[in-house]
Amino acid sequence: MRLKVTIYGDEDGVFIAECPSIPGCVSQGSMEAETEANVMDAIGECLAVRAEMGLPPTTVRSRSASRWIGVTRPSRTKRASWATRC
């Protein structure tokens, strides 16, 4: 699945990433590459939660996003380890 992601820097030098197709799917990082990796993980988690809740994977795609990234859903063991870090 390919989704559009917007990455931008804030006034503190932190990069913020949003996936407009998935409401509330946001991540951040200190470098652009780190931010992209973080948002890919966040997208996988959001898609897994939406599937568990019986929601469609995404909403209407936004035209304002800046790039496309490919994501895969994490395995159940990865999701469990991610949940323990939160």
N, C-alpha and C positions, 0 to 999 in steps of 0.2 A: 504494500500500500504506500502511496506517495502522498504526502500532505504538505501544504505550504506552511512555512514558519517565518515569522518576523523576528529578527535579532537587531537590537539597538543598544547603544551605550547610554548609561545615565550619568548624572553630574558627578557621581562618586567614582566613576571609572569601572563600574560593574556592568557586565553585559546582561541584558534581559531578553528572553526568548518567549514568544507566544505562538500558540497554534490556534488561529482563529476558527478553525473547523471544529475544535473541541472546546466548548465553553469551560473556562477556568483552568485550562492547561497552560501553565506558565512555569518557567524555570529561570535560573540565572547561573552565572559563573564569572570568574575573574578574567578569563580569556575567551575569545570568540569560539575557538575549537572546543574548549571545555563546556561552554554554554550549549553548543550544538549537541554534544554528547549527553549533557544533562537533560535537555528537552526531549531527546530521543527516548531516554528512559522514562521521562514523565508521560510522554505520549503512549508508550507501551502500557504503563500502569493505568492511565485514564481509559484506554481502550478495554483493558481487562475488567475494570470496574463497571464500565458501561455495559459490557457483555453480561456480567453477573447480574446487573440490575434489569436486564432485558431492554436496554435502550439501544437505539441505532448507533453505530460506531461514530458517526460524525454528523454535524449539521451542514448547512449550505456553506460551500467554500467561499472564502473572502477573496476579493480581487486585490486587496492591499498588501498581501504578504510578499516577502522578498525572495524566497528561495524554496525549492522543493527538497525534501529529504525522505529517504526510505526508512521505514521502521518495521520491526517485527515484534510480536507480542512476547513478553518474557515467559520463561517456563514457570511452573508453580513454585519450584524451589527458589528461583531468583526473586519472585514476588514476595515470598516469605522472608527472605533475607533483607529485601528492601524495606519491608514493613517494620522490621526490628530496628532499623536505623532511624526511623521517624520519631 
